[in-house]
Amino acid sequence: MFLPEIRSKEELMRLINEIGFLPYFRGEIPGFSIEENCPCLWGSAEDPDGPWEWKGPVIRGSGCAYGKYYRGRACYISRDWFPDFANVRRDGYDYDARVEDGLARHRDRRIMEVLAERPSLLSKELKALSCAGEDSRKSFDANLTFLQMQGYITTVDFEYQTDRLGRRYGWGVARYATPENAFGADFTERVYLREPEESRDRIREHLRKLLPQASPDQIKRFLQ
């Protein structure tokens, strides 16, 4: 399957829910990205609206997960498929169990402790509360990406600053949450429903049918 052209946030939401997984930027699987299939990728000077500005509305409207899930780069994952995906990336561990088994890194643990206690936090709030020194502030973005790749953090919205006339400006600031807080029972009752390898097999088979142009190794690397 090669993806259809994406011309609106409504089409993007439908596509995410239909196919389950959709990276933002082009990767090694041909045609499998928003970048390759959206003519208004960055908008224009006359009309700045485009998929970069659609992120918040798409996350809210579709109920999907969004984060750096594909080799450290942005990817949408439908709410239906995200429990299996998180199960694979977590290798069946909830975060407390990972800590108990000595598998959680110290700086990651502080981010998770802060975020788990709150419904959600803007990235700047999470950084201020979880970083105690210069070294932790420098590594914050890398640690945050690592926790997203492990399936423990998702993006729930993007918020913009406004000027005195109420006009939006600048880049959207990401608001983060744990999937447990973002999706509730819809996630917690399903994330460990299967063994991680069973979840892996389900996703692998789905992607194999969805992306006949992808090699087995390319699909394997998508899940790593």
N, C-alpha and C positions, 0 to 999 in steps of 0.2 A: 504493500500500500504506500503510495506517495501522497503526501498530505495536500488537501485543497488549499487554495489561496485564502488567507485570513485578512478580512477587511474591516472587522469591527470587534469590539470586546464581546459582543453577544456570540459571534461566530467562534471566537476563541474559547469561551466558556463551554459551548456545545462540543467543540473538538476535544477539549481536555476530558470532559466526562465521557465522551465516546471512546477515546483510545486509551485513556488512563495515564499515560506518561508523555510529557512534551517538554524537551529542553528548550531554553530560550535561545542559546547560541549554537551555531553549527558545530558539529562534532565529527567523529570518524564515520558515523553511519549517514550516508548521503540522504538528504531530504528530510532528516528527522530533527527539525528545529523550527522555531518561530522565525528566526533570522532568514532562513531560506524560503519562507512561504508567506511573508507579509510585506507587501509593497510599501507600506507606510511605517517601516521599522522605527525610524526616529522622528516621524512627523516632518514638518517643514517650517520655515520661518513664518509662512502665512497661516499654517494650521499645525500647531505643535502636537496635536493629539496623535497618539500611536501606542503600540503595545507597552512601551516603557511607562507611559502614564496610565495604562489600563490595569497595571498590576494590582493595586488596591481594590478597585471595583471587581476585578475577576476573582480575586481570592474571596472577597465577601459574597459575591453573587453565586459562585459555584460551590463554595464550601471546601475548596481543594486545599492541599498542602502546597507550599511554595518555599523553596530554600535552595541552598547550594548542595544539591543531591547527586549531581552527575559530574564526577571527577572534580569536585570543588567549584562547580559552576551552576548557575540558576536552572531550576527545572520545576515545572508544575507536575503534581501527581494527584489524581482524582481521590476524592474521599473514600471511594470504594476500594481502590488498590493500595492506599497508603498503609493500612495495618499490615498487610503482607510485606510491603517494602520495608517498613520499620522493623518488622520481625527478623528479616534477613540481615539488615545492617546492625541490629542490636545483638544478633546471634542468640536470640531468645532471652537476653538479660534485661530486666528492668534496671534502672540506674542504681537503686539501692543494692541490688545483688551484685552489680559490677563493682561497687565500692567495697562491699563485704569480701569479695574475692580478690581484692587488690588490683583490679584491672582499670581503675579510673585514675586519670592523671590529676595531680593536686589542683592546678589552675582551672581545669575543666570542672572539677568538683565545686569550686566556689561559684562559678557561673550557674551551675545547675541548682545549687542550694538557694541562691537568690531568686532564680526564675521560678522554681517549684513552689515557692511561698506566695507567689503573686499571680493573678490571672494573666497578666501580660506586662511587658515593659518595652519602651522605646529603646533602641540600641544605645543611645547616649545615657539613659537611666541605668540600663543593665551594666554598662561599662563603669559608671561612677560607683555603683553599689558593690561590684564584684572585684574591682581592681584595687589592691591595697598599696601598690608601689609602682615605680617606673617600669620595671621589667614586666609586670603583669599587664600594664596598659599597652606596652609595645606588642605583646603577644595576644592581646584580646581578640583581634579579628581572626587570627589563625585558629585560636581555640574555639571561637564561635563557629567557624566553618567546620572544624573537626566534629563538633557536637551535632551539627546539622547532617553531616555525612553519616554519622552513626544513627541518625533517626530519632534523636532526643529533643530536637528543637525545630519549630516551624515558624514561618512568618505569617502573621494574621492580618496585617494591614501595612499601608504606607501612609504617613502623615506629612503634610506640607506646611511650611510657614506661610503666613499671609501678611500683606502690607496693610497700611491703615485704611485702604479702600476695600479690603477683603479679597484682594487678588492674590492668587497662589504664586509662589516663586521658589526657585531652588529645586534641589533634588528631594524626592520623598525620603523620609526617615523611616526605616523599618521598625515595626513593632513585633516583638517576638513572644512566643509562649511555648510551653511544652505541649506536645500533642494531647497529652492527658487533659490539660486544662483547656486547650483549644477545642477539642472534639468530644470530650466527655465520654460517656458510656459507649457511644458509637465506635470509639477507638479502643478503650480499655477492655471491652468485652471481646474484641476480635484480634488484638495485636499478637497475643500468644496462643491463639486458638489452635494453630498448627505448629508442628516442628519447623524450625527455620529452613531446613532443606526442602520440606514440602512447599513452603511459601516461595522459595527460590525456584522450584520446578514450575509452579503455577505462573510466575512472572515470566520465566524463560519461555515457556510454551506460548504464552500470550504475545510476547514480543516477536517470537519466531513467526507467528501467523501474521502479525501486524506489519513486520518489516522483512519481507522476503529478500530484500537487497542486503540485509545485514548478515555477516558471517557468525558462526557460533562463538568465535573468540570476541567479536565486537559486542555481542549480547552479554557474554560473560563479564567483560570489562564494564559494561553499563551497571551491572549489579555489584561490582566490587566497591 
